[in-house]
Amino acid sequence: MSIEVSVLYFAKSAELAGVKSEKIRVRSDLTSIQLWQELEKRHPKLFAVREQVVLAVRQDYVPLGEQRVSLSEGDEVAVIPPLSGG
């Protein structure tokens, strides 16, 4: 089943995607890596942060991998790139 979710891009991910937010249609049940691949298809430059990025679904952190993500219509997905500083 396809649903619409809001994607928020922060810091470097917003710079690479060229947008701070957008609404996209995705399957409601997929893995976190499949969700990331959908974002990369839309914004190929995101590949640059793939190894360090973390997703947050409904404000819960989700590492990229085979972990299942169940999304509902209107959910919020945040793309959180690595933070610099020290």
Secondary structure, DSSP 4 states (H G I P E B T S, - for coil): -EEEEEEEE-HHHHHHHT-SEEEEEEESEEEHHHHHHHHHHH-GGGGGGTTT-EEEETTEEE-SSS-EEE--TT-EEEEEPPPP--
